[in-house]
Amino acid sequence: MTLFPSHDTLQQTLGTAYPRSRPQSQPNVSGPTPYQARLDLYPAYSIVDDTKDKAKKLSAEAAKDFEAASQKAQAKAGKIELYSGKYYAACTFGGMMACGLTHAAVTPLDLVKTRRQVDSKLYKGNFQAWGHIYRTEGLRGIFTGWSPTLFGYSAQGAFKYGWYEFFKKTYSDMAGPEAAYKYKTALYLSASASAEFLADIALCPMEAIKVRMQTTIPSQYAGTLDGFRRIVGAEGAGGLYKGLYPLWGRQIPYTMMKFASFETIVEMIYNRLPGSKNDYSKAAQTGVSFTGGYLAGILCAIVSHPADVMVSKLNANRKAGEGFGAVTARIYKDIGFMGLWNGLPVRIVMIGTLTGLQWMIYDYFKIFMGLPTTGGSPPPAEMKKA
């Protein structure tokens, strides 16, 4: 006699109706089980899948259309040799599109930034500023200064990118391939500084009109041509170039940082990725361009911000006949060192986005014309082996 119940007793009392020796049934792989979720009862799954499929189809069609348009443009333009006249013309046009379109697109941000630089107490924040401008000036008021911005930065971008490619090649040839690679950062800095010196001469008149339009409430000019006529009529052609020195002080360090840091960051990215630059698709290469441009833009904004504040102040507050040194000293006395950093957070967001988009658009255009993207070139020894 045992103290424990038998297996049969436990089975009858607590167990299932199936005997222990009965084999397990095979899972039903031919279709859903009676308890499996029915997809038609959960439409979100099918909508997501359908959206993914449509996105893939649209992406494939867009890539196909881009390739067809690119081939057509390249056939019309003819073969573009690197560092030829056609090459520099293509870079000039790409720079014009990259800078003109992006700067015009962020006019609302630039408007608030410029007004806060001139009067830091005018608005408490960006959204409060846009709300106030919309209520008092309408939607058009939020885009005050878009036309001189578009014209000015299109000209500046054309000069900047076109001359940068020219000076980079010229200075590289002067130094020789080994020295050019060894001192490549100095090469980027000198080429970009030379290009920006010329680009600012093209930008300065439109920048003067833009700043005066944005810093007077309501705007004192009906448009770009009206502003041009009134400034020249009252102050002569020199009135358009009042801010040239501080513009050089803002833009030359900005562009030196923009190009040198971009080239360096892009090279670092490719060095840390498996394979070489040419192993990656066009979309991936432009993604690297955007990333490198955005990071470079943050550095640009910090380096050039004090001079940017001075440009806004000079164009808005400089008195007739007042010397550059005198007005600079007067403005600095009024705002102090901390005043030179008014609007920096807004400008970091604006310039980071701008610079990333500019490099992406510029390199996309180069790809469109059958040219290599900027940055990430191998050392001279590797180029010889290839």
Residue pairs with C-beta under 8 A, 6 or more apart in sequence:
5 13
11 20
32 38
39 45
39 46
40 46
66 368
69 368
70 367
70 368
70 369
70 370
73 368
73 369
74 80
74 369
74 370
77 86
77 90
77 369
78 86
79 370
80 86
80 87
80 90
80 369
80 370
80 371
81 87
82 371
83 165
83 169
87 165
87 371
88 162
88 165
88 166
89 162
90 365
90 366
90 369
90 371
91 161
91 162
91 164
91 165
91 362
91 366
92 158
92 159
92 161
92 162
93 158
93 365
94 161
94 361
94 362
94 365
94 366
94 369
95 157
95 158
95 159
95 160
95 161
95 162
95 362
96 154
96 155
96 157
96 158
96 161
97 154
97 157
97 361
97 362
97 365
98 157
98 161
98 357
98 358
98 359
98 361
98 362
98 365
99 153
99 154
99 156
99 157
99 158
99 160
99 161
99 358
100 150
100 151
100 153
100 154
100 157
101 150
101 361
102 153
102 354
102 357
102 358
102 361
103 110
103 149
103 150
103 153
103 354
104 146
104 149
104 150
104 153
106 350
106 353
106 354
107 142
107 143
107 144
107 145
107 146
107 149
108 130
108 142
108 143
109 126
109 346
109 349
109 350
110 145
110 149
110 214
110 350
111 133
111 142
111 143
111 144
111 145
111 214
112 123
112 126
112 129
112 130
112 133
112 343
112 346
113 343
113 346
113 347
113 350
114 211
114 214
114 215
114 312
114 343
115 122
115 123
115 129
115 214
115 215
115 217
116 122
116 123
116 129
116 342
116 343
116 346
117 308
117 309
117 312
117 313
117 342
117 343
118 215
118 312
118 313
118 316
118 317
120 339
120 342
120 343
122 129
123 129
123 132
126 346
130 142
133 141
133 142
134 141
134 142
136 217
137 144
137 217
137 218
141 218
144 213
144 214
144 219
145 210
145 211
145 213
145 214
145 219
147 223
147 224
148 206
148 207
148 209
148 210
148 213
148 224
148 227
149 206
149 210
151 206
151 224
152 202
152 203
152 205
152 206
152 207
152 209
152 210
153 203
153 206
155 199
155 202
155 203
155 206
156 199
156 200
156 202
156 203
157 199
157 358
158 202
159 195
159 198
159 199
159 202
160 195
160 196
160 199
160 255
161 195
161 362
162 195
163 194
163 195
163 198
163 199
164 191
164 192
164 195
164 259
166 195
167 190
167 191
167 192
167 194
167 195
168 187
168 188
168 191
170 191
171 180
171 187
171 190
171 191
172 180
172 187
175 183
175 187
177 380
178 380
180 187
181 379
181 380
184 263
185 260
185 264
188 256
188 259
188 260
188 263
188 264
189 256
189 259
189 260
191 259
192 255
192 256
192 258
192 259
192 260
193 252
193 255
193 256
195 255
196 248
196 251
196 252
196 254
196 255
196 256
197 248
197 252
199 251
199 255
200 244
200 247
200 248
200 251
200 252
201 244
203 247
203 251
204 240
204 241
204 243
204 244
204 247
205 228
205 240
205 241
206 224
207 243
207 247
207 311
207 315
208 231
208 239
208 240
208 241
208 242
208 243
208 315
209 221
209 224
209 227
209 228
209 231
209 240
211 243
211 311
211 312
211 315
211 316
212 220
212 221
212 227
212 231
212 315
212 316
213 219
213 220
213 221
213 227
215 312
215 315
215 316
216 316
220 227
220 230
221 227
221 230
228 240
231 239
231 240
232 239
232 240
235 242
235 320
242 314
242 315
242 318
243 311
243 314
243 315
245 324
246 307
246 310
246 311
246 314
246 328
247 311
249 307
249 310
250 304
250 307
250 308
250 310
250 311
251 304
251 307
253 303
253 304
253 307
254 300
254 303
254 304
255 300
257 296
257 299
257 300
257 303
257 304
258 296
258 297
258 300
258 355
261 295
261 296
261 299
261 300
262 292
262 293
262 296
262 355
262 359
262 374
262 375
263 374
263 375
265 291
265 292
265 295
265 296
266 288
266 289
266 292
266 374
266 375
266 376
267 375
267 376
267 377
269 288
269 291
269 292
269 376
270 276
270 277
270 288
270 375
270 376
273 280
276 378
277 285
277 373
277 376
277 377
280 288
282 367
285 363
285 367
285 373
286 360
286 363
286 364
286 367
286 373
287 360
288 373
288 376
289 359
289 360
289 362
289 363
289 373
289 374
289 375
290 356
290 357
290 359
290 360
291 356
292 359
292 375
293 355
293 356
293 357
293 358
293 359
293 360
294 352
294 353
294 355
294 356
295 352
296 355
296 359
297 351
297 352
297 353
297 354
297 355
297 356
298 348
298 351
298 352
300 351
300 355
301 344
301 347
301 348
301 350
301 351
301 352
302 344
302 348
305 340
305 341
305 343
305 344
305 347
306 340
306 341
308 347
309 335
309 339
309 340
309 341
309 342
309 343
310 328
310 331
310 340
313 331
313 335
314 327
314 328
314 331
317 327
317 331
318 327
319 327
322 330
332 340
335 342
359 374
362 374
363 373
363 374
366 372
366 373
366 374
367 373
377 383
378 386
